[in-house]
């Protein structure tokens, strides 16, 4: 009973502070397919992430995004043309966004005879509020602009109630215009109060930044700041903007003009202290993306026609002089059979993985690269080319996620809402030295400002390092726990690790289960990918710790009849050979 109450307490804490909105990345074929399953998910609830097909053939392109709830369960996704619910059907009221039929851009890129994906790089992102209301921000594309570099000419918002229609969601309003003009792309950063969001939208014609403040009561602004922007383009918008994970910096990357870096004040929303990394000047020197390391110390820039990845140290006295090449395209091409084309599996857009890695989409191919230790200086950041295989070619897959797990600036003048940084513990582990399989690298990926770390490795040894490397005396199964804390709270995360000649992996190694709907009324559905002969057990508890349902699961889809259960909150576990591998909670309603 005590153990179950601990689980419930942890789940409540996770619901408030976990914010796993970016745990599922949705992508798919960028060429229309007759297949009913040409879309796929990259799911970070598992470690390493799982890649599995989705029963949908929505063409994905430059403006795709998927959003999960705070527990990491898919809520909806969009390709910039329409919005799909978590069951892969079109959401109520969402058969179009970005102005819809009759608008020239929508007709060309989304209409029946169009490409079926919206063409704006980093053209859409989502800010969830209270796990029921999500605000979608998106840029409208003008295919026939008076000035070619003003193709992004309207900034809009669409609001979704994800709890409506039994959790399938509905659009409350769509395509509300926030500002019209000539823009680069927008990005968002948590306000210092820990709740609201700043949104910055650089002008692409002059040294002007529009800023908005998104709050539960509505969107305020725009306000305008005049400050130099060396990336203002006179050709077209092809680049990437983002804030650093700690919220203190903004970078703007442009295909021709290089990368601008600013300090950012999370209280006022104002920029200052411009630094500039110019693009290489040779004809094939351009790149079009950059990103920060998770600790916000380094910036990684793609250059040389997407064939190089450079690291710059933002702590160096001379940032440009700190440049280190950390990866060069290895010359691999991916062959696209239907039209006989060869695609370079070089470098394109970065994404921050919830596991502390950086991922980079390998151009228009069926691969992703990974950077395993992006907080390390130089080539020790360990770029692995084509580390992840994908089911389809994914040109332009570049979903932008704000840093959802950024909390308030405790004690600042803007810390006015009583929201404290309550740490959430999480770590991953890697076997770096294949000749020493008993040496394990542990990487802290905790959130909400921990200031101390305490590791127990399950063999009687401990460490206070943030990212320790531990060598076990002998192989075996060990329960490793990380406790993180600060002045406000502490949190502990544990997982089992097997050490030995066969390497290191989580035990037991089971695919991630999807339990839905939530809330449920008469039946619980448990969905699993193919289990390769492994048959896990699903156990459902009431709040008194009593087992109310138990079932042995098969591959793919399982249904648990539950109409006899009273309404209320339940905790479920997935077990394999008696070991708990996954835990969650569901709510039973009365079916009304």
N, C-alpha and C positions, 0 to 999 in steps of 0.2 A: 504493500500500500504506500509506504514512504517513497519507494522508487517511482511509483506511478505519479504521485504528487509532484515529485521532482521533475518528471517529464512534462507535466502540465505547466509547471512554473516556467520551465525553459521554453515551451512553446509560446506562452504568453509573452515572454521577453522577446522572443524571435518575431512575434507578430508586430510588436511595437517598434522594434529596432532592426529587424533583419533586412527588410526592404530588398528582396531578391528580384526586383523588377526587371533586371537585365540578365536573368539566368537562362533564358531561352532565346537563341538567335534563330530567326527564320530566314531561309533563303530558298532558292530554287532555280530552275532553268530560266535563262534570260531569253530563250527562244521558245515560242509557243509549242506546247507539246500535246499530243492526243492522249497521253498517259494520264490516268486519274491521280497519279502519285509522283509528280515531278517536283514537288516541294519537299523540303526536309528541315529538320530542326537540329541545332547544336545545343545540347542540354548540359548545363554546368551544375546541375544538382548532383551528378555523378563526377567522380574524379578517376581518370581523366574524363573530359566531356564525352557524352554519347552523341552519335550522329544517327538519326533514324528518319525514315520517310514519313511524310504527312499525306493524308488522303485529300490532296488538293493539287491543282495544276495552275495556280495563280502565278503569272509571269512576274519574276522579281527583277528589279533593276536598281537605279540609283537612289530612290527614295523609299526603300523598304525599311520597316521597323516592326518588331514584335514586342509586346509588353506582357510581363507576368505579374502575379500578385505578390504579396510580401513573402509568401512561402515558396515562390518559384514555379507556380502553376500558371500555364499560359492563360491569358485573358483575351487578347485579340492581336491581330496583325494586319498590316496594310502594305500595298505596293505603291501608295500615293494616288491610286485611282479609286479603289473601293476598300472597305474594311471588312475583314473576316472575323467572325466569332471563334471562340476556342474549339467549336465543333466543326470548323471549316466551312460554315455557311455564311452568306453575306449578312452582316449585322443589320437589324432593323433600322431603317433610315440612313443606311451607309452604302447604298449602291453607287454613290459617287462622292468624292471630295475633290477639292481644287476646282470648284465652280461647275464641273459636270458637263453634260451634253449641251452643245451650243457654244461652249467656249472653245476657241480654235485650238488651244493647247490640249485640252482634254480630248477633243475629237481626234486630233492627230495621234496622240500618244496612248490614249486609253479607250478610244471608241472601237467599234466592232472591226474596223479595218486598220486599226492602229497597232502600235508596238506592245500595248497592254502593260506598260510600266511608265512611271513619271520620270522625266530626264534630269531632275535637279540633284546634283551631288550634295549630300548631307541636307536633303531637302525636307526632312521631317523628324520630329522627336516628340516624346510624350513626357508630361509631368503628372504623375498620379497624386491624388489627394485622398486620404482616409480610406484607401483600398476600395473605393466605390466610384469616385469621380476621377476621370482622367482628362487632362487638357492636352489636345494634340496641336502642335504648332507646325505650320508648313508654309512653304514658299510656292507661289504660283509662277509658272514659267510662260513667258511670252515668246512664241516661235518667230514672230515678225516684229521685233522691237525697232523703234526709231534709231536707237543707239545699240549696237550689237552687244556691248558689255552690260546692257540693262535688261538682260533676259529674265532675271529674277526681279519681278517688278511689284509684287504684292505679297505682304506677310499676313497670314490668316491664322485663325484658331477654330478648332472644332472640339466640342465637349461630348464626352461619352459617359453614360452611367453603366458601369460594368456589372452591377447587381441586378439590373432590370431583366425581364424575360427569363426568370429562373437562372440567372447567371450568364446568359448569352449576350446581354448588353443591348443598349439602344443609344442612338445619337440624340442628344438633347438639342443641340443646334450645330450648324456646320457653316464653314466658310465665312466666319465673321472677320471682316477686314480690320487689321490693327494699324497698318500704315502702308502707303503706296509710295513707290520711288524707284531707286536703282540700287540693288543690294548685292552683297556677297552672301554668306550663309550665316545662320543664327546658331547660338549655343547658349546653354543655361548653367547657372552656378548658384549654389545654395546661399541664401542670405545669412548673415551672421546670427540672426535670431534662431536658426535651426529649423525653420518651417517654410518660409517663403522662398521664392526663386527669382534671381535676377536673370533677365534674358538680354543678351547683347546682339545687335544686328549692325554690322559695319556697312556703311555706304560703299558703293563701288564706283562712285563718280567724284567724290570729294573726301576730305579728311574729317569725316563725321561718323559718329557712332550713335545709334538709337538704343535706348535701354528701356526695358519694361520691368515691372515688378508683379509677379504672379502670386496671388494670395487666395485663401479659401473664399474671400469675399469678392474676388474679381481681379481683373488685370488693370494695373495702373500704368500710366505713361501714354505715349513715349516722351522721354526726356532726351535731349541731344547734348553730346559732348563733342567739342572740336579738339582733335588731337591728331598728330601726323600718323598716317598709315601708308607705309612704303609698299604695301601689297595691292593697293588700288590698281585694278587691271584696266587695260584699254583694249582688250581682245574679247575675252569671255571669262566666266567664273568657273574655275576648275581648281578646287583646293579643299582646304579643311580648316575649321576653327574649333578650338576646344579650350576649356579651362583645365588647369592642373588638378590632380586629385586632392591636394590640400586646399584648393580654392584660392590661392594667392596669386596665380599667374594666368594670363591669357596668351595663347599663340594663334596666329593667323598664318596659314601656309598657302602659297599661290604657285601655280604651275610655272610661271615665268619670272616672278618677282621675288621669290625666296620666302623667308619666314620672319615675321615680326613677333616680338615677345614683350608683354607689358606686365607691370605689377597691377593687381586688382584689389580694390578696397571692398570687402564684402559688406560693410556697413552702408557706404554711399553708392556703390555701383560704379565708381569712377576709375579710370585707367591713368597710369603714370609710368615714367621711367622706361621709355622705349629702348629696346635692344633689337638689332637687326642682323639676320644671317642672309646675305644676298645669295641669289641663285647662281650656279655656275654659268659662265658666260658663253661656253661653246654651244654649238647648235644642238647638240644632243645632251645638254647638261641638265635639262629640267627634270623636276619631280613634282608631285602634286599633293603630297601629304606629309604630315609630321605628327608626332604625339609625345606626351610626357611619360617618363617612367613613373611607376606607382608611388615612389617616394618624392616625386616632383623635382628631383635633382637634375636629371638628364632630359634632353630632348632628342628624339630620333627623327631624322629627316631622310626621306627617299629622294635620291638624286640620280643623275646620269641616265636619263631616259628609263627610270624605274629599275635600273640594274645594280644600284648601290644602296646600302643603308648606312647612314652616318650617325654617330653619337656625338653630342655636344654637352659639355659639363657646365651647367648654369652657375655652379659655385666657383668656376675658374675666373681669374682676374681678366683674362682675355678669352671670351667664349669661342670666338672663331678659331683661335689658335688651339683650342682643346679638341678640335675635330678628330675623331677616330673612325676609320672604316670598320664596321663590325660584321658586314656581310656583303658579298658580291654574288650576283646571280650566277648559278653554277652551269648555265647553258641548257637546262632541261626545257624541252618543248612538250606540250600536250597536243595530241593529234585529235582533231574534231572530225569524226568520220563523215557525217552527213554532207558537209561541203568541202571536205578535204583540206581544211585550214590547219596550220600549225600555230599554237598560241604559246608565247613565252610564259613560263611559270616564274616570272620575275616578281617584283614587289609592287604593291599598290596600297590600299587603305589599311590602316591599323585599327584594331579594336582592343579595348582593355578587357581581359578576361577576369571574371570574379575570383579565379584561382590565383591571381597575382601575376599571371603571364601576359605578355602582349602577343596578339595574333595579327597576322597580316595576310590579306587575301591575295592569292598568287595570280594576279591579273584576271584573265577570262578563262581560267582553267578549273580543274576539278580538285584543287588543293588549297590548303592554307599552310603558311609558315607559322612557326612559333618562336618566341623569344622567352626562354625559360627563366632567366634571372635578370630582368631589365634594370634592377637597382644596382647591378655590378658595373664597374668601370671597364670599358674596352671590350675585347672579344670574349671575355669571361661571361658576358650577358648571354652567350650561348644561343645563337640563332640556328634553328633547325629548319632547313628548307623542305617544304612539302611534308611537314610533320603529320598533317591530318588529311586523309582522303575524303572527298566529297562525292555524292552520287551524280551531280550534274555540273556543267559549266556555269559559273556564277559571275559573269561580268558585272562590274559595278556594285557588287555586294558591299555596302558600306554603311551599315546602320550606326547611327550616332546615339549614344547613351550618356546623359549627364551623370555625374558621380553621385548616385542616390544615397550612398552611405556616408556622406559628409554631414557632420552635425553642426551645432552652433559654435561660435567662438566664446567659450565660457569666460565670463567675467568682463567681456567687452561692453562698451556703451550701448551696443545693439542687442545684448543678451537680455531681452525684456520679457520673454514669454515663459520663463521658468523651465525651459527644456535643457537638460544636462546631457553631456556626452556619457552614455552608459555603455561601456565597452561590450562588444560581441566577439567572443573568441572563435578563431578558425585558423586552421593551418593545412598545408599540404606537405608532401614529402617526395623526395626523388632519390634514385640510386644513380649518382653521378659516376662513380668509379666502378665500372663493371668488373674489374679485377679484385675488388674488395667489396663483395656483396653484403658484408655486415656493417658497412659504413653508410649511414643515411643522412641526407641533407633535409632539414626541416625548415620550411619557409612560413613565417607568420603572415597571414592575410586577414588579421583581425581588423575591426573597424571601430569608429567612434572613440578615437583618441586614447588608447591605452598608454600608460606611462611606465608600467612594469610588467615583466613576463616571468612566469615560473613554469618550467617544463619538468615533467616526470616521465622517464623513458620506459618504465615498467621493469627495469632491471636493478632498481635501487639507486640509480644515478639521476641527478637533476641538473638543471642549468637555468641561469637567469639571462642568457643571451636572447636577443630578439630572433635570430635565425641560426640556431646551433647546428653543427655537424657532429653526429654522435656515432661512435663505433661500438657495436655490441660484442661481447666476448664470445658469444656462440649464437647459432641460429635458433629460431623459435618464434612464437607468437607473443607479442608484447602489447599491452594497452598503454598508449602514449596519451598524456593529457597536457593541455596548455591552459594555464590560468592567466588571464590578463586583468589588469586593474588600473584604476586611477583614483582620484580623490572622491569620486561619486559612487563607484560600484565596482564589482568584480564579476567575471564570467569565466566558465570553464568549458572546454570542448575536448572530448576524448574520442579516439578511434583505435581500432586494433590494427597492428602492423605485423606482417610476417617477414622475418629476416632470415636469409639463408642463401644457399647456392642458386636457387631459382629466382632470386631477386626479391623485391619488396612490393607488396600490394595490399590493398584493403581486404580484410577477411570478414565475412565471406564475400566473394566477388559476384554480385548479382546485378542485373540490369535494374534501372530505376523504374518504380511502379507509378502509375497514374491512377489516383483514386478520385472518382467523380460520380455524380455531381456533388457540389458542396454549397449550400445545404442539399440533402437528399430526402426523399419522402418514402419510397417503397423499395427501391433497389439501389445497391452500391455497385458501381462498375470498377473493376480493377483491370487495368490494361498493362500488359508486359510485352516487350519484344521477345523474339525467340530465345528460349532459355537453354538450349543445347543440352537437354536432358535434366537440368536442375529443376526441382519442383519445390518452390518455397511455400511457407504457410502464412496465411493472413489471419491475424487475431484482432478482434475488436473488444475494447474494454468500456465499461461505463465509468462514471466518476468515482465509484467506490472500489475500483480496481478489479471488478468481477468480469470474467470472460463472458461476453454475450453472444459472440459469433466467432467461429473458427473454421477455416476452410483451406484445403490444399489446392494451390493454384496450378493452372495449366498454362501453356503458351498463349500469348496474345490476350484475348478478351475473356474476362470472368465476371459473372454476376452473382452477387450475394443478396438473397431475399431478406429484406429487413422491415417489412411492413408491420411486424409484430412488436417492434421496439418502440418504447415511448419517446416523445420528443425530448431533445436535450443534446448535450455535448458528449462526444465519444472520442476516445484515443485509439488509434490503430497501430499495429506493429507488423512489419514484414520480417519473417524469420527463416533462417536456413540452418538446418542441423542444430536448432536450439539457440542460435546466435541472432540477435536483433540487428538487422541491417538498415532498417528505415522506420521512421516514426512520423506520424502526422495526426491531425485531428479533423473531425467532421461533425457537422451539426445535422440532427434529424429534426425535420419539421412535421407538421400534421397534414401536409399535402395540400393545404389551401393556397 
